[in-house]
Amino acid sequence: MQEKATSSRMQRFLKGVEWLGNLLPHPAILFVWMSVILLVLSAIMSMMGVSVADPRPEGAKGRSEDGMIYVVNLLNGDGLAKIVENLVSNFTGFVPLGTVLVALLGVGIAERSGMISAALRGLVMNAPPKMVTFVIVFAGIMSNTASELGYVVLIPLAAMIFYSLGRHPLAGLAAAFAGVSGGYSANLLLGTVDPLLSGISQEAARIIDPDYVVGAEANWYFMAASTFLVSGVGYFVTEKIVEPSLGKYNPDDADDPSVLDSKVERLTALEKKGLVWSGVSMLIFCLLLAWTVVPADGILRHPETGLVAGSPFLHGIVVFIFVFFAIPGIVYGKIAGTIKSNDDVVDAMSTAMSSLSMYIVLVFFAAQFTAFFNWSNIGSVMAVSGANFLNDIGLTGPLLLVGFILICAFVNLMLGSASAQWAITAPIFVPMLMLTGYAPEMIQAAYRIGDSSTNIITPMMSYFGLIMAVAIRYKKDTGVGTLMSLMIPYSLLFLVGWTVLFCIWVFALGLPVGPGTATYYTP
């Protein structure tokens, strides 16, 4: 009876989340409405004379002579002229746009050639039976370098592997889903999500510091360590909570009995050979790159200080992401026969670009909103007022960042797009938390925890329908509540475990979240 009541409450909660999420328009339209509201607010607040004291020191770039920050009216003649003149440059100059496009060109080659898919299949299928669960979650996390590949390839594959081992296929599906979506931000490698988020963080940070730079590598250390945490927690939840709750699988429950006859395809000899030589090419590239950075006189170190911090290597990290995936992808494709000519390479990059059509539309409107937010000074006024309030009530340190993580986790339930959510929240929270003394890189790492942890329990997640379709094939009476009940333990333990790791990493050990990044911000 208690179990049924709990299930009913969960169903009502999930339906409420879905209802609230459906009230929101498409993220692109959401940015349009927010931009309109922002313009109207700029006019009203400017006429009311809203202002705050500028916390930046005298002589700082952008500081007014009287030391005040005033809201600027963007609906007067000067404001409208600025909007019209800069509409295109706002879009083309939006930092995340170019960096994501360049990174995805390389990832697109590796994905289209079949290298990433083969690597994931080989990793999962060659795992010892006792390690299958851990490897599936780990492979799900690593698949995020190739956007939707984990959803399309790994999740159905994991269900098939669990069934072939005599285990419940939905447990395999849940483990893979937890890694792909719940571990979205963790990875040992830099992928397309890193330049995407860092570009938005940089635009937000420049509301306070016009010259601030946030690199794609900003969270690399912490997210690499998080890969093992999420893999371990995912293994524990699958083995100790989810699979025992499912019980023994009954093949009669399958909606499509043919799915039980599906065979897990082993790697062919050509695929294995392609993976070996693509790995060799990847190793050679890494060694050459290390030769330019590791020695004290490395040519890609900072020309004046000789340090890696602020060096051409870090400033050009997106180029190296492109090459890191492109060359091995071409090598694999040539050997496996999936790339036969230069035209195939171009087609792979073209296909990767076509998959970004919706992202480009979203970026156009997000770029305008970010620019208007900056020009109007509303972001600065909110940041200073919010920071003053936090300082007045003494809310600083771990408690402040934990609260921020929980806010991001909640917002993610209704706005599933990581880029859209960060583009909306970063201009508010990054400047505000900077003024309380925290660096944008560290703030971004905290955001990624909240954003990832609740991906697997929101119906607003773009691939939710695909996951449901796979689950129903194995268990015909699977509903939204069924899938969510499987994923809630992952979400809660990811959120708790990841937050604890963050607090220990940043506040107890004082470790940087990425190479050359600061934990605290000093104007």
N, C-alpha and C positions, 0 to 999 in steps of 0.2 A: 504493500500500500504506500509506504514511504517512498519507494522507488518510483512508483507511478506519479506521485505528487511532484517529485523532483523533476521527472521527465516533462511533466505538464508545464512547470514553471520555466524550464529551459526553452520549451517550444514557444511559449509566450514571449520570452525575452528575445529569441531569435527572430520571431515574426515582427517584433517591435523594431529591432535593428534594421530588418529588411524594409519595413514600412518607412522608417526615417530616411534610409538610404535612397529609396525610390523617390522621395520628395525632392531630393537634390537633382538639378539638371546635369547634363553631361558636363564633365570638368571644363571643357572649352567654353561652354555657355556660362558656366559658373564664374569663370574669370571675366567674361563680358559684363555680367551683372555686378560683380564686385568692383570692376573698374568704373562703371557708371556711378555706383554708390560712393566710391572714393572721390570722384570728381565733385559730386554734389556736396559731400562732407567738407572737401577742401574749401569750397566757396563759403559755406556756412561758418566753419571754424575760423576762417580768415577774417570774415566780417565781425566775428565775436572777439577777435584779437587773442586767440588761444596761443600761448607760448610757454616755454620752460627755459630755465637757465641751462646754458650749454656746459656740460661737464668737462669738455676738452680744455686743455691748457691754452693760455694766451699764445697766439702765433700759430696755432694748429691750422692745418689746411681746412678751409671751409667754415672757419669760425667767424661769426659776425663781430663787428667792432664793439657793439654794446653787450656782447656775451650772451645773447638770447637766441633761441630757436623759435621762429614764427612759422605758423602754418601758411603755406602759399596757396593762393587762389588759382586753380587751373582752369576755371571757367571764364576768366576775363580775357581780354584781347591777347595779352602776352602769353597766358597759359595755353589758349587754343592754338596760337601760332606755334608754340613749342611742340605741342602734340602733333600737329600736322607735319612739321618739318622733320620730326624725329621718329615717325611711325615705322619707317623701314629700318632705320639704323638701330632702333630698339630691338628689333627682331634679329637682324644680322649680327648685332654685337652682343647678343645674349650668350654668355659664356658656355652654358651647357650644350647649346646647339652644335657648334663646331666640334667640340671635344667628343661628344657622343657619336656624331657621324663618322669621324675619323676612326675611333676605336671599333665601331661596328663594321667598318670595311674589312678589317682583319679577321674579326670574329666570324663574319659572314662567310669568308673563304673557308675557314676551319669547319664551320657548321655544314656548309653546302657540300664540301668534299666528303663528308661522312666521318671525319676524324674524331670529332667530339662524341658523336653517337657511338662509334666503335669503342672509344676509350671507356665510356660509361658502361657499355655492355660487357666489355672485357673485365672491368674492375668488379662489377657485381657478380658476374657468372663464375669467376674464378676464385671467389672468396670462400674460405672454409665454412662449412655449415654453421658452426658456432659463431662465426663473425658476420654472417649474411646480413643480419639486422643493422649492425653498426655500419657496415660498408654501404648498405642501401641509403641510410640517412646521410652518410658522408658524401656519397655520389650525388645525392639530391642537392646538397649544398654546393658542390663543385659545378653542377650543371648550370648554375645561375650565370656563368660567364657567357652562356649561349641562350639567353632569354628564355623562350618558351620550350626549349628542347626537353627539359626535365619533365614538364607536364605531359608532353606528347609521347615521349619515348620511355622515360624511366618509371613513371607511375604505373602504366599498364604492365611493363616488364616486371616490376616488383611483385605485383599481384600474381602474375604467372609463375614466378620463381617460388613464392611461398606455397602456392598450390602444388607445384611439382615436388616440393619437399614434404608434403603432407601437412602443411600448416594452413591456417585460415588466410585466404587471399586478401580479405579486407585489412588484415593486420599488415601485410606487405604494402598495400595501397596507402594505409595510414602512415607507415614509416617513411615511405618515399615522399608523400605529400608534406609531411612535417619537415623533411630536409629541404625540399624544393622551395616551399612557400614560407614555412616558419623560420627557416634558416636563410631567408632571401639575402640578407645583408652580410652574412658571414662568408668568407672564402679565403683560400690560400693565395689565390691569384687576384690581380686587379682586373675587373671586368667593366662592362659598359655602365653599370650602376654607379661606380665610383666617380668618374668625371661628371656624370649627370648631377649627382647630389652636391659634389664639391663646387660645381659651377653656380648652383643656386645659393649655396652657403656663401660663396664669395660675393655675389650680388647683394645679399642681405648684410654681410659684414661691412660693405662699403657705405652703408647708410651712416655708420659711425666713423669708419676709417676708410677714406676714399682710395687708399693705396693698398688695402689689405688683399693678400693672395691666399687662396685655399687650393692646394694641389689635389690631384686625383688620388695621390697616395696618402692623403690626410689621416685615414683610419686603418691603414694597412696592418700595422702591428696588432692592434686590438681585434680586428676582424679575423685575422689569421688564427689568433689564439681562440677566438670564439667558435671557430670551425670545430675544434675538438670538444669544446663544452657542449655545443648543440648536438653533435654526433653522439656524445655520451649520454646526454639527457634523453635524446630520441631513442636510443637503444634501451635505456632503463624503462621508459614509459611503455614502449612496445612490448618488451618481454615481461614486465611485472604488472602492468595495468591493462593495456588494451587487448592483447591476445588472450589472456585468461578470461577477460570479460566476454569475449566472443564465443568461447567454447570451441567444440569440435565442429569443423565445417561439414555441412551436408550438401553434397553435389546436387541434390534435388532442388535446392534453393536457387539455382542459377536461372536467370531469366533467358539467357542464351546458352544452351548446353554446348554449342560448338566452341565456346570460349574455353571449356575444360579440355578440349582436344588440341588447343594451340600449343605449339612447341616453342621453347625458348631457342632462338637461333644462335648457334655458336659462331664465333669469329672464323671466317675463312682464312686460308693460308695467306692470301693477298692482303687481307685486312690486318693480320698479325704483322706481316712484313712492313706494311705501310705504317703501322703504329711504331715499330722499332725504329725505322729510319726518320720518321717525323720527330720521335723523341731525341734521336741523335742530333738532328738539325736544331731542335730547341735547346739542347745542351750546349752546342757550339755557339749559338747566339748569346746565351746567358754568360758563357765564359768570355766572349768578346766584349760584352757589355760590362762585365765585372772588371776587365782590363782597363776600361776607360774611367772607372770610378774608384776601385779599391786602392790602387797605388796613390801615394801622397801627391804625385804630379799627374794624376789622371786627367786626360784632356776634357772630360765632361764634368770635372769639379768646378767650383766657383773660381773664375779667373783671378779674383783679387784676394779672397780669403783662403782659398784652397780647400774649403769645406764642401761637404755634400749638400748641406743646407743652403737653399737658394741657388743651387747649381743648375746649369743647363740640363743635367740629367733629370732632376725633379721637375723642372719647368716643361720638359719635353716628354714626360712619362707617357702621355697618350700616344705619341708616335711609337714608343717601344711596345705598348700594348698592341698596337696595330701590327707591327713586325713580328712580335712574339707569336701571334696566332696565324698571320698570313703565310709566313715561310713554311712552318710545319704543315699547314693545311694544304699548300701547294705540293709539298713533297709527298704527303699521304695520298693526295688525289692522283698524282702521276703514277704512283706505284699501284694503287688500288684500282686505277682505271676510271675514276670518277671525274678526273680533270685530264682532258686529252689535248687541249690547246689553250692559247692565251685567251681566246674568246670565252672559254669556260670560266676562267678566273674573273673576267669582267662581268660575266653573267651572275656569278656568285655574289660579287659586290653589289651589282644592280638589284638582285633579289633582296639582299640585306637592306638596301636603302628603301625599297618599296614597302618593306614591313614597318618603316618608320613614318608612313604618311600621316597616321593619326597623331603621332608624337609631334610632328612638325606643326600641325594645325594647333595643337595644344600649346606648344612653345610660343607661337605667334601671340596668342592672347595672354599667356603668362608673362611674357616679356613686357607687354604694355602695362599690365597691372603692376609689375615690379618697378618699372620706370616711373609710373604715376605716383606710386607709394613713396619713392625716393624724392621726386621733385616737390611733392606737396609738403614734405617734412612731417607728415602725420606719423610715419614710422618712427622718426626721431623723437617726436613728442611722446608717443606711446612708450617707446623704449625707456626714455629718461623717467617718465612718470612711473612706469612699472618697476624700474630698477630702484627708484627712491622708495617706493612702497615696500618692496622686498627687504631693502636695507633697514627701513624703519621698524618692520616687524621682526627683524632678525632672522629671516628665512634664507639661509645660505648653506653651503656645503652639501653633503650627500643628500639631505632631505629635499633640498631644492631641486636637484637633478632627478631624484626618484619621482618627485611630483611631476616634473616635465615628461619623464618617460611614460608615466601613467596617462597623462593627457594625450600624448601621441598615440598610445595604444588604443585609447577610447575613440579618438577622431578617426583612426584607421578602420574602425568597424563600419563607418558610414561613407568614407572616402578612400576606396581601396587603392587608387593609383599612388605609388610612392612619390613620383615626381610632382603630381598635382598637389598632394597633401603638403609636401615640403615647400613648394612654390608659394602656397598660401600661408603656412605657419612660419617659415623661416624669416620673412621680413619683420615679423613681430617678435619672435622669441630670440633670434640670434642677436640683434642689437640690444635687447633688454638684458639678456644674460651676459653679454659682453660688458655691459656697464656695471654688472655685479661682480665682474672680475674673471669671467671664464672665456677661454678661447673658442672661436667658432668651430675649430676642428673637433674639440671635445664635445661641444654642444651637438654637432652633427652625429657623433658616435652614439650619444644618448638617444637622439631621435631614431636612429636605425634600429635600436633595440625595441622601442615601442612599436615602430612601424612593422617590423618583421613578426613579432610575437603573436599578433592577433590576425595576421593574414589568413590563417587556417580556420578561423571561426567566424568569418564574415561572409555572408552571401553576396556581398558587393565585390568580392574578388573575381577578376575577369575570367578565370579558368574554373570557377566553381561548378558551372554546368558540365564541363568536360569531366571533372572528377566524379560528379554524380553519375554520369553516363557509364563510366567504367565500373563504378561500385554496383550499379543496378544489374549489370551483366552477370555478376557473380552472386548477387543476392537481390532477388526481384522486389522484395518489399522494403528496400532501402529508401528512406526519406531524408529530408533535410536534417531532421532531428537526429536520425541514426548517425549520419556522418559527423554532425557537430558533436555528438556525445563521444565519439571516438577521438575527436581532435582537441576538445577542451583540456584534457590532462596535459597534452603537449604544450598548448598555448600558455597555461598557467605556470607550468614548471620552466618553460623557456623564459617567460617574463621574469620569474623570481630568480632563477639561476643566473641568467644573463645580467640582470640588474646587480646582483651580488658581486659577480665577476667585475662589472664596471666599477663599482664602489671600491673594491679591493685594489683593482688595477690603478685607478686614478688617485684615490684619496689615501689608501693605506700604503701602497708601494710607490706612488708618485711616478709611475711609468708614462711615457708619452704614448698617445694612441696611434701615432704614425711617425715615420722618419722626419726628424727635424721639426716636429710640431710641438707647440707649447700647450700646457694645460690651462694656464692662467693668462688673461689679457691685461696688458698695461698700456693705457693710452699714450 
